[in-house]
Amino acid sequence: MTAVAPAAPTVPSGAAPRSPADWWRSLRPWAKWLSAAAAALLGINAALAGLATVTGGSGPGGPRSSSYATSGHGMAALADLVADDGHPVRRLRTSLDRAGLDPGGTLVLADAAGGTRAELEALVVFVEGGGRLVVAGEGADRVVDRLTGSGPERGGARATPALPLAPVPEVAGVDRVVSGGVGSFVTDHAGATLPVLWSRRGTLAVVATVGAGRVVALADATPWHNRLLGEADNAAFALAAMGEPGRPVAFAEAPHGYGGGSGFSAVPDEWKWALGTAVAAALAAMWAKGRRLGPAEQLERVLPPPRRAYVDAMASGLVRTRQPAEAMAPLQAAGLRRLARRAGLPPHAGADDLRAAARRAGLPDADVAALFVPAVTDHQVVAAGRALARLEGAET
């Protein structure tokens, strides 16, 4: 038996859809390079964002002095320590002037660079109403100065090891605190605050009573960082600074980049970069393929369709009306007007005069009759058209 090869698939008439390979080959070289670079950048961003999502929290990382951060310079261990000691812990991811601070709790503000004027005013209301503020690191001197009216002067020495200087509850049970960063308060310029942790190079911590509340300020936040919290009496000092057991403790996280936005503002920055790169790549591809200016002029003059096509279209329309007599009436009237004009007759000459003029013009009897009798059959329609054509030819 002879094997019969399968018939080739038929290709429908018209332009076939272009494949991605054809589209890529049609791009200009610079457009290919731009598209490839954008695709590579998009892939890298998406991969990094996906990796961060999948492995988030599995390795050390996070902003400095953040209670979310698990790296050596974060404060995740402090948040866990405070929670284990019986303090309800929460993170504030909005600005302090919108957070609704509870005067019955403790606020931890670490390396926040001082905050805005509205946030400082919110801190004044919070502390004067009975709140406890624990401020550490960068911006601590500015915050204390706003709260007390005369804050300590900041110095550049490393105050370690720091020893208790005054018998206050914030250093109860604390013998020695060590730090790993540069920063201290000048002991002789403590302002309205009371130095409580002191070294020969400077003061590490001060306290102050403001209204019904209390302020604890550390010139350097490193004693409470993950890498040093277990050293010396750093952990004991941290728990004493938070206040009595059971007091709610809130960590300000907005200064560390953790916002409480919704919608597009809640999308991670890595995904925003990936989305922006994808949009840029799509726009570049559209611009590369789009017809921007076009040729200077048409290569060939565009001609109107043939007259025959117009005649065919008119004929098709007249046939669909199924009223040939009404359709041919204007043609017959035009023929009679031409006949009267040729014979010198008035426009409203009688039928007998027009028939006599037609015979003198040499028109056949069938053509003459076609101008007077309503055209119903195909032969009558053709005869009327032929009569008009002969009269037009005679005039020419």
N, C-alpha and C positions, 0 to 999 in steps of 0.2 A: 504494500500500500504506500502510495506516495504521500509524504507529509506535506501538508498545506501550510504555508507560512501565514501567520495571522496578519490580517489586513492592518495597515498603518492607520492610526487614529486620524480621523479627519479634523482639519483645522478650520474653524469657522472663519468666514470672510471678515475682513476688517482688521484693524490693528490688534495684534496679540498683546496681552499684558506683559510688561517688562519685568524681568526677574531682577532680584537684588544685585546680581553680578553685573547685569547690563547697566543698571543705575550707577553702580560704583565705577564702571569703566567710563561712563559718560562724564564724570566729574573732572574738573581741571586738577592739575597736580597739586597746586597750593590748597585747593579745597580738600583733597584727600589727606594731605598732611594735617590740616586743621581738624578735620573730622576724627582722624586717628588719635591725635593728641587729646581732644576733648573726650573721646571714648575711654582712653587710658586713664585720664584724670578722674572721670566718673567711676570707673571700676575700682580704682584705688580708694577713693572716698567711701564708696559703698562697702568695700571689703573692711576698711578700718572701722566704719560705723557699725557694721554687723558684728565684727569681732568684739568691739567695746560693749555692744548690747549683750552678746552671749556670755562674755567673760566678766561682765561688770561685777565688781565686788570680790572676784576670786583672787585678785592680786592687789598689792598696796598701791595706793594712788589717791588723788584728790587734792583740792586746794589747801594751802597752808592754813593751819589753825581752824580748819573746818571740822565739825563734829561728824561729818560724813567720811572724812579722809582717813584711810587706813595706813598711809605711809608714815614714816618716822616723824614728819613735821605736822601730822594731823592730830585731831583730838577725838577720834572715835573711841579710844580707850577711856577717856575721861567721861564721855557720855554713858558708856557701859558701867563705869564705876559708880557714877551718880545714880543711875537707875537701880543698880544692885543694892545701893544704900537706902532705898525706899523713896527716892524722889521721883515723882512723875516727870518724865522727860518728853519734850517736844521740840521740833525744829521750826523756826519762823522763816518762811521763804518769801515774805513780803517786807517792804520798807517799814521801819519802826513806827513811823507816824501813822501807818495804816494797820498795824498788827493788833491793835487793841490790847496793849500790855496790861497784865493783871497785877495790881499793886500787892497782891498777896503772894506773889512768886518771886523767883530770882531770874534775872536775865544775864546771860553770859555773852559778852561782846569782845571777841578776840581778833586782833589785827584788822580792825575795821576802818582805820584811817580817819576816825572822827565822825563820819556821817554828814548829812546835810543839815541845814539850819532847822528844817521842820522836824527831823529826827532828834536833834538835840533838844528841842522844845518838848517833844514827846517824852524824852528821858527825864527831863526836869519834873514833868507832871507825874511820871511813874515813880520816881524816887521820893519826891515830897509826899506822895500819897501812901507811902509805906513799903514800896518795892525795894528789893536788894539788887544792886547792879554790880556785877563782877566784870571789870574791863581790863584787858591785858594787851600788851604789845603796842604796836603802832597806833597812834591816835589816842592813847589812854590819857596823856597829859592834857590834851585839848578838851576831852569829855569832862575830866575832873575839874578843870578850870571853869567850864561853863556851869557845872553843878554847884561848886563851892564859891565861885567868885575869885578864888585865889588858889590855883592848882600848883602842883610841884613842878619844879624846873627839871627838864629831861637832860640827862648826860649820856656820854658815849662809853662809859666803863662797863665792864662785865661784873655784876655784883654776885659773885659766887665764891665760896658757899655763903649763904645768907642765914643769919641767926635771929631768933626772936628778940625784939627790942622792947616791946610793951606788953603788959598782961591783958590782952584783949581776946575775945572768943575766937577770932579768926586764926589765931596761932596757938590755940590750946592743944597741948599734946605734940607740938612741933618743936623739934630740936635743931633741925638743919635742913635747908632747902638748897638744891643745886640747880643751876641753869646752864644752858649751852649757847646762848646768844649774846649779842652785844646790846646793852641797854640798861639804864638805871636812872633813878631820880637823885638829884643833888640833895644830900642830907640836910645841908644848911639852908636850903630853899624849898621847904616842904609846903609853904603856904598855909592854907587852912586845914591841911591833912595831918594825920599822925603816922609817922614811920613805924612799921611793925616788923619788917624783915630787913636786916642791915648787914652790910659787910664793910670792910675798910675802904673799898673802892666806891661805895655808893649804896643807896637804898633800893631794894628790890620791890617792896610792896608798901603801900600806904592805905589807910582807911579814913573815912570821914562820915559824919552823920549829917544828913541833909533832910530837913523837915522830919517826917516820920520814918524815913528810910535810911539805908546804909549803902555806902560805896566802898568797894574793895578794888584797888588798882594795882596792877603789876606792870612794871616798866618793860618786862620781857615775858613773852608768853611761853617760852620753851620749857619751863618746869612742868607744864601740864601737857606737853606734846607726848605722843605715843612712846617715843624712844627714851624719855626721861621720867615719865610718870611713876615708874616703879623704883626710881632712885631715891635714896635718903628718905625724907619725910614729905616728898612732893605730893603723894596721894592723900596723906592726912591733912595737909594744908588745903588741898583742893576741896575735900569734903567739909572742912571747917568753914571755908569761904562761902559755901553754898547756903549756909544757914541751917536752921533747925531741921531735924529729920521730918520727912513728909512734905516739905515745902516744894511746890512745883518749880521746875527748872526749865527754862527755855533757852535754846542756843540760836543766836541770830545768824542765819545762813545766807540772807540776801547779799551781804557784803562780799561773800565768797563766790557769787555767781549763780546761786541756786534761787531762781525766781519762781514765783507762783503763777506764771502766765498761763493762758488758755489759748486754744486754737493754734495759729501759726507760731505764736511766741513760745509755746510749750514744746515745739519741735526742737530736738537737739541741733546744735550748730553744725555738727558733721553732716546731718541729713539735709540741712539747709544748703550747705556747700554742694552736696551731691545733686540736689534738685536744681540749683542755679546752674551747675555745669551742664546738666541734661538740657535745660532750656536753651543755654547758649549754643550747645551743639546742634540742637534742632533748628535754631534760627540761622546758624551758619550754613547748614545743609540747604535750607530753603533759599537763602540768599545766593548760594553757589549755583543752584539749579534754576532759579527763577530768571525770567527774561526781564532784564533791567532797562536797557535802552532800545534794543532791537536794531535792525538794519536802518541805514540812512534813508532808503526809499524802497519801494516794492521792486522786486526783480522783474516783474512783468505787469503790464497794464491790465487791470481787472476789467473784463468786458461784460456787458449785460448779457443775459441769457438770450439764445436765438429767438427770433420773432415767432418761429413755428411753435416753440414751447408755450408762448403766450396764447397763440391761437388754439392750441390743444387744450390749454387750461380753460379758456373761455367756452370752447365747445363742450367740454365736460360739464361745466356749470349749467349751460343752457339745456343739455340733454336731461340733467337731473330735474329741471323744472317741469318737464313733460307738457310744455305749452309752446310748441314751435310757432304758432301763429302770432302770439304776443311777442315772442322773441324776435321774429322777423319783421314785425311792423315798422320799427325804426329804419331798417335797411330798405324796405320798400318805399317809405316816405322819402328817404334820401335819393333813391333812384328817380322818383317822380320829380323832385325838385331840380335835379340835374337835367332831366329831359325837358322841363319847362324852360329852364335857363338857356339850354342849347337852341330850342325852337323860338325863343323870344316871346314866350307866352307869359301871362301874369302868373304869380305864385298860386293863385286859386283857380287855375284853368279847369275846365270840365274834362270828364273822362274821355269824351269823344275826341276833343281837340288833342288830348295827350296821346291817345291811341294813333291818331293820324300822324302826329309828329314822330312817334316811334317808328311807324312804317316808313316815313320819309327818311329817317335816320338809318334804315336798313336792318333793324332788329328783327330777328325771327319771331313768328307769332307766339311760340311757346314762351320766349323770354318776355314778350310784351304782356302776355296774360299773367305771368308770374308776378308782375308789378302791381296788378289790380286785384288778383284773387288771393285771399288769405292762404299762406303757405302752411300746409298741414303735412304733406308727404315729403319724403326725402327728395324726390325729383323736383317738387315745387320749390323747396328750399334752395337746391343747387341752381335751379333756373333763375330765381330771384337774384342770387349772388352773381351769377354770370351776367345778367342784364346790367347790374350796377357796375361791374368791372368793365363791360364794353363801353358804357357811357363815360366812365372816368378815363378810359383809354382814348376815346374820341376827343374829349376835352384836352387831353395832354397833346 
